[in-house]
């Protein structure tokens, strides 16, 4: 069997040259290093830009076309929880609001599934601003309860605004920068389509999608990151998309600490907590639910849709083999039916008791490819 090419961003660690013909990558890094963060442990609370993050920033802003426009227009950042993607995203948003990537009257947007989630990135940006009196004096902060949250750079009238999927229609926007946060929990495509078509109204706009892995394959998030995987594997040629995919494979040993470090670039710098990792892994040895959340949130393994699985689906799938269901036509069969109400999937499952355990036929496709599951009997 031919191996599937890895999607891991080796370029972050291989020391390869990142083109920066106009110095925009260096300019972006310099700006981020002038910022301060309220939780930073560095001298003067300097913004902590670790080497792996710096490489990402240089790769986004350095490479350019001959006319000076940015090669990257879409960043697919798939990063497990706890690796400070919110801090990096907030700093990039400020780069486009008060930094050298700003435009006069330019619009930057934090977008999330709901107001609460969108507010997390906004508060991160506000915390950075309030650490520097010079920035505070130049920026208007609008953070009233139940009112649009906004940062306004008075000199150029550029601004950063928070919007969410539960905030009504957003068509008519013309953003130069959009941070789409945790799209694996977005419902529907309305907000996504409003923002992506808005970005296409102007040249040299930038979309950064920062998310952890999700569940199910019938979602906006799965489609987006699957396309990014195809770019990373070379199946699709699109230089405008930069895939940065820190994710483990379903077949990997989820208890391997070397795997934890490979998929979580912040671990070598002290975040997220390694002790917390070990506690979660220990619980996961005796709980299917904890194991599933560990794989999804800490190893970025895209899971099936169920949030409370009866069995580990990887073990279930190991039971798949060819089976002659004609031998069961006179045997008792238990049927389970799950009907969809709107756009979800419907399924009919048949189950027979056999000598090896259980034989299961799932949906109409199973008539062609039976999928028995011996593990259900274990």
C-alpha positions as CSV (number, residue, x, y, z in Angstrom):
1,X,0.0,0.0,0.0
2,X,1.3,3.4,-1.0
3,X,2.0,5.7,2.0
4,X,-0.1,8.8,2.2
5,X,2.2,11.9,2.2
6,X,2.5,13.6,5.6
7,X,0.8,17.0,6.1
8,X,3.2,17.9,9.0
9,X,4.7,21.4,8.5
10,X,8.4,20.3,8.5
11,X,9.5,23.7,7.2
12,X,8.9,25.2,10.6
13,X,11.8,23.2,12.0
14,X,14.1,22.4,9.1
15,X,15.9,25.8,9.1
16,X,15.1,26.3,5.4
17,X,15.2,29.8,4.0
18,X,11.9,31.7,3.9
19,X,12.0,34.3,1.1
20,X,11.5,37.9,2.2
21,X,12.4,40.0,-0.8
22,X,10.8,43.2,0.5
23,X,11.4,42.8,4.2
24,X,7.8,42.4,5.2
25,X,8.4,39.2,7.1
26,X,11.1,40.9,9.2
27,X,8.8,43.9,9.6
28,X,6.0,41.8,11.0
29,X,8.2,39.9,13.4
30,X,9.7,43.2,14.7
31,X,6.3,44.7,15.3
32,X,5.1,41.6,17.2
33,X,8.2,41.7,19.4
34,X,7.4,45.4,20.3
35,X,4.1,44.3,21.8
36,X,3.6,43.3,25.5
37,X,1.3,40.7,26.9
38,X,-0.2,40.8,30.4
39,X,0.7,37.1,31.1
40,X,4.2,37.2,29.7
41,X,7.0,36.1,31.9
42,X,9.6,37.8,29.7
43,X,11.3,41.1,30.8
44,X,8.9,44.1,30.5
45,X,6.1,41.5,29.7
46,X,7.4,41.3,26.1
47,X,5.2,39.4,23.8
48,X,6.5,35.8,23.7
49,X,7.1,34.9,20.0
50,X,8.7,31.5,20.1
51,X,10.8,30.2,17.2
52,X,8.0,28.0,15.7
53,X,5.6,31.0,15.8
54,X,8.2,33.3,14.3
55,X,8.6,30.9,11.4
56,X,4.9,31.0,10.8
57,X,4.8,34.8,10.8
58,X,7.7,35.0,8.4
59,X,6.1,32.4,6.0
60,X,2.8,34.4,5.9
61,X,4.3,37.9,5.3
62,X,7.7,37.3,3.7
63,X,7.1,35.6,0.3
64,X,5.8,38.0,-2.3
65,X,4.8,38.2,-5.9
66,X,6.8,40.4,-8.2
67,X,4.3,43.2,-7.7
68,X,4.8,43.1,-3.9
69,X,1.5,41.5,-3.0
70,X,1.5,38.6,-0.5
71,X,1.6,35.1,-1.9
72,X,-0.4,33.7,1.0
73,X,-4.0,34.8,1.2
74,X,-5.4,32.0,3.3
75,X,-3.8,30.4,6.4
76,X,-5.1,27.0,7.6
77,X,-3.8,26.8,11.2
78,X,-4.9,23.5,12.8
79,X,-3.4,23.6,16.3
80,X,-4.3,21.6,19.4
81,X,-5.8,23.3,22.4
82,X,-3.4,25.1,24.7
83,X,-0.8,26.1,22.1
84,X,-1.6,29.9,22.4
85,X,-3.2,30.2,19.0
86,X,-5.5,32.9,20.4
87,X,-2.5,35.0,21.5
88,X,-0.8,34.7,18.1
89,X,-4.1,35.4,16.3
90,X,-4.7,38.6,18.4
91,X,-1.2,39.8,17.7
92,X,-1.7,39.3,13.9
93,X,-5.0,41.2,14.1
94,X,-3.2,44.1,15.7
95,X,-0.6,43.9,13.0
96,X,-3.4,44.7,10.6
97,X,-5.1,47.3,12.8
98,X,-2.3,49.4,14.4
99,X,0.8,47.8,12.8
100,X,2.5,48.1,9.5
101,X,0.0,45.9,7.7
102,X,-2.8,48.3,8.4
103,X,-4.7,50.2,5.7
104,X,-6.3,53.6,6.1
105,X,-9.9,52.9,7.0
106,X,-9.1,49.2,6.8
107,X,-11.4,46.6,8.4
108,X,-10.1,43.7,10.5
109,X,-12.5,41.1,11.9
110,X,-12.5,38.5,14.7
111,X,-15.2,36.0,13.7
112,X,-16.5,33.1,15.8
113,X,-19.5,30.9,16.3
114,X,-21.0,33.0,19.0
115,X,-20.4,36.2,20.9
116,X,-18.7,34.5,23.9
117,X,-16.2,32.7,21.7
118,X,-15.5,35.9,19.6
119,X,-15.0,37.9,22.8
120,X,-12.0,35.7,23.8
121,X,-9.8,36.9,21.0
122,X,-11.0,40.5,21.5
123,X,-10.1,40.5,25.2
124,X,-6.7,39.0,24.2
125,X,-6.1,42.0,21.9
126,X,-7.3,44.5,24.5
127,X,-5.0,43.0,27.1
128,X,-2.0,43.5,24.7
129,X,-3.0,47.1,24.0
130,X,-3.5,48.0,27.7
131,X,0.1,46.9,28.5
132,X,1.5,49.9,26.5
133,X,0.4,53.4,27.3
134,X,1.5,54.7,23.9
135,X,-0.9,52.3,22.2
136,X,-3.7,53.0,24.7
137,X,-3.6,56.7,23.8
138,X,-3.8,56.0,20.1
139,X,-6.6,53.4,20.2
140,X,-10.2,53.7,21.1
141,X,-11.6,50.6,22.9
142,X,-15.3,50.0,22.6
143,X,-16.3,47.2,24.9
144,X,-19.8,48.0,26.2
145,X,-22.1,45.2,27.2
146,X,-24.4,44.0,24.4
147,X,-22.8,46.4,22.0
148,X,-20.4,45.7,19.1
149,X,-16.8,45.2,20.4
150,X,-14.4,47.3,18.5
151,X,-10.8,48.7,18.5
152,X,-10.3,51.9,16.5
153,X,-6.8,53.2,15.5
154,X,-7.7,56.9,15.4
155,X,-4.9,58.1,13.2
156,X,-5.9,56.0,10.1
157,X,-9.4,55.1,11.1
158,X,-8.5,51.4,10.8
159,X,-10.4,49.1,13.1
160,X,-10.8,45.6,14.5
161,X,-14.3,44.4,15.2
162,X,-15.8,41.3,16.7
163,X,-18.6,39.5,14.9
164,X,-20.3,36.1,15.4
165,X,-22.6,33.6,13.8
166,X,-25.4,34.5,16.1
167,X,-25.1,38.2,15.4
168,X,-27.3,38.4,12.2
169,X,-26.3,38.9,8.6
170,X,-22.8,40.2,7.9
171,X,-23.0,40.7,4.1
172,X,-21.7,44.0,2.9
173,X,-18.4,43.8,4.8
174,X,-15.1,44.5,3.1
175,X,-12.4,43.2,5.5
176,X,-8.7,43.3,4.7
177,X,-8.1,40.7,7.5
178,X,-10.3,38.0,9.0
179,X,-9.5,35.7,11.9
180,X,-12.0,32.8,11.8
181,X,-11.8,31.1,15.2
182,X,-12.7,27.5,15.9
183,X,-14.7,26.9,12.7
184,X,-15.3,23.3,13.8
185,X,-18.2,24.6,15.9
186,X,-19.6,27.0,13.3
187,X,-23.2,26.2,12.4
188,X,-24.0,26.7,8.7
189,X,-22.1,28.6,6.1
190,X,-23.8,32.0,6.1
191,X,-21.1,33.9,8.1
192,X,-18.3,32.0,6.3
193,X,-19.6,33.0,2.9
194,X,-20.2,36.6,3.9
195,X,-16.6,37.0,5.1
196,X,-14.8,35.1,2.4
197,X,-16.7,36.9,-0.4
198,X,-16.0,40.2,1.4
199,X,-12.3,39.4,1.5
200,X,-12.4,38.9,-2.3
201,X,-13.5,42.5,-2.9
202,X,-10.0,43.8,-2.3
203,X,-6.5,42.8,-3.2
204,X,-4.0,41.4,-0.8
205,X,-6.5,40.5,1.9
206,X,-5.7,37.7,4.4
207,X,-7.9,35.0,6.0
208,X,-6.5,33.2,9.0
209,X,-8.5,30.1,10.1
210,X,-7.3,29.0,13.5
211,X,-9.0,25.9,15.0
212,X,-8.7,22.6,16.7
213,X,-9.9,19.4,15.1
214,X,-13.6,18.7,14.9
215,X,-16.0,15.8,14.6
216,X,-17.8,14.5,11.6
217,X,-17.1,15.0,7.9
218,X,-20.3,16.8,6.8
219,X,-19.1,20.2,8.0
220,X,-17.6,23.4,6.7
221,X,-14.5,22.9,8.9
222,X,-13.8,19.4,7.6
223,X,-14.1,20.6,4.0
224,X,-11.8,23.5,4.6
225,X,-9.1,21.6,6.3
226,X,-9.3,18.6,3.9
227,X,-8.6,21.0,1.1
228,X,-5.6,22.3,3.1
229,X,-4.4,18.7,3.5
230,X,-4.6,18.2,-0.2
231,X,-2.4,21.3,-0.7
232,X,0.1,20.1,1.9
233,X,0.3,16.7,0.2
234,X,0.8,18.2,-3.2
235,X,-2.5,16.9,-4.6
236,X,-3.7,20.5,-5.1
237,X,-1.5,23.3,-6.4
238,X,-2.5,26.6,-4.7
239,X,0.3,28.8,-3.4
240,X,-2.3,31.2,-1.9
241,X,-3.2,28.6,0.8
242,X,-0.7,28.0,3.6
243,X,-1.4,24.8,5.4
244,X,-0.1,24.6,9.0
245,X,-1.5,21.4,10.2
246,X,-0.4,20.0,13.6
247,X,-2.4,16.8,13.7
248,X,-1.8,13.2,14.6
249,X,-3.0,10.2,12.5
250,X,-5.7,7.9,13.7
251,X,-3.3,5.0,13.6
252,X,-0.7,6.8,15.8
253,X,-0.2,5.7,19.4
254,X,-2.0,8.4,21.4
255,X,-0.1,7.5,24.6
256,X,3.3,8.2,23.0
257,X,4.8,11.4,24.6
258,X,7.0,11.9,21.6
259,X,3.8,12.2,19.5
260,X,2.4,14.7,22.0
261,X,5.5,17.0,21.5
262,X,5.4,16.6,17.7
263,X,1.8,17.7,17.4
264,X,1.9,20.4,20.2
265,X,4.7,22.8,19.2
266,X,4.3,24.7,22.4
267,X,5.2,21.8,24.8
268,X,8.9,22.3,24.4
269,X,8.3,25.9,25.6
270,X,6.2,25.1,28.6
271,X,2.7,25.2,27.2
272,X,0.3,23.5,27.4
273,X,0.9,21.7,30.7
274,X,2.7,18.4,30.3
275,X,1.4,17.3,33.7
276,X,-2.1,18.1,32.5
277,X,-1.5,16.0,29.4
278,X,-0.5,13.0,31.5
279,X,-3.5,13.3,33.8
280,X,-5.9,13.4,30.8
281,X,-4.1,10.4,29.2
282,X,-4.4,8.5,32.5
283,X,-8.2,9.1,32.6
284,X,-8.4,8.2,28.9
285,X,-7.1,4.7,29.6
286,X,-10.3,3.8,31.4
287,X,-12.8,6.1,29.7
288,X,-13.8,6.1,26.0
289,X,-15.2,9.6,26.2
290,X,-12.0,11.0,27.8
291,X,-9.9,9.2,25.2
292,X,-12.0,10.7,22.4
293,X,-11.6,14.2,23.8
294,X,-7.9,13.6,24.3
295,X,-7.4,12.6,20.6
296,X,-9.5,15.5,19.3
297,X,-8.4,18.4,21.5
298,X,-4.8,17.5,22.3
299,X,-3.7,15.5,19.3
300,X,-6.0,17.1,16.7
301,X,-7.3,13.8,15.4
302,X,-10.5,14.4,13.4
303,X,-13.2,12.2,14.9
304,X,-16.6,10.8,14.1
305,X,-19.6,12.8,15.0
306,X,-20.6,11.1,18.2
307,X,-19.6,13.0,21.4
308,X,-20.4,10.1,23.7
309,X,-19.4,6.9,21.7
310,X,-20.5,3.5,23.0
311,X,-17.2,2.0,21.8
312,X,-13.9,3.2,20.4
313,X,-14.6,3.5,16.6
314,X,-11.1,2.6,15.8
315,X,-11.5,-0.7,17.6
316,X,-14.9,-1.1,16.0
317,X,-13.4,-0.6,12.5
318,X,-10.8,-3.3,13.1
319,X,-13.7,-5.9,13.1
320,X,-14.5,-5.1,9.4
321,X,-14.3,-8.1,7.1
322,X,-16.1,-9.8,4.3
323,X,-19.2,-11.7,5.6
324,X,-21.8,-13.8,3.8
325,X,-25.0,-12.2,5.1
326,X,-27.1,-14.7,3.0
327,X,-26.4,-17.3,5.7
328,X,-28.3,-15.1,8.2
329,X,-31.5,-14.5,6.2
330,X,-33.5,-16.9,8.5
331,X,-31.8,-15.7,11.7
332,X,-33.3,-13.1,14.2
333,X,-32.2,-9.6,13.4
334,X,-32.3,-6.4,15.5
335,X,-32.9,-3.2,13.5
336,X,-32.0,0.4,14.6
337,X,-33.2,3.4,12.7
338,X,-31.9,6.9,13.1
339,X,-34.0,9.4,10.9
340,X,-32.8,12.9,10.2
341,X,-35.2,15.8,10.6
342,X,-33.4,18.4,8.4
343,X,-30.0,18.0,6.8
344,X,-28.4,15.3,9.0
345,X,-27.8,11.7,7.8
346,X,-30.3,8.9,8.1
347,X,-29.2,5.3,8.8
348,X,-30.6,1.8,9.2
349,X,-28.4,-0.7,11.0
350,X,-29.1,-4.5,11.2
351,X,-27.4,-6.6,13.8
352,X,-27.2,-10.4,14.1
353,X,-25.7,-12.6,16.8
354,X,-23.0,-14.8,15.3
355,X,-20.4,-17.2,16.8
356,X,-17.6,-14.6,16.7
357,X,-19.7,-11.9,18.4
358,X,-22.0,-9.7,16.3
359,X,-22.4,-9.0,12.6
360,X,-23.5,-5.5,11.7
361,X,-24.8,-4.1,8.4
362,X,-24.8,-0.3,8.2
363,X,-27.1,1.4,5.7
364,X,-27.6,0.6,2.0
365,X,-23.9,0.8,1.2
366,X,-23.3,-2.1,3.6
367,X,-25.2,-4.4,1.1
368,X,-22.1,-4.0,-1.1
369,X,-19.5,-3.8,1.6
370,X,-20.6,-5.6,4.8
371,X,-18.9,-4.3,8.0
372,X,-19.3,-6.8,10.9
373,X,-18.0,-5.7,14.3
374,X,-16.7,-8.5,16.5
375,X,-15.6,-6.0,19.2
376,X,-19.3,-5.2,20.1
377,X,-19.4,-8.5,21.9
378,X,-16.2,-8.0,23.9
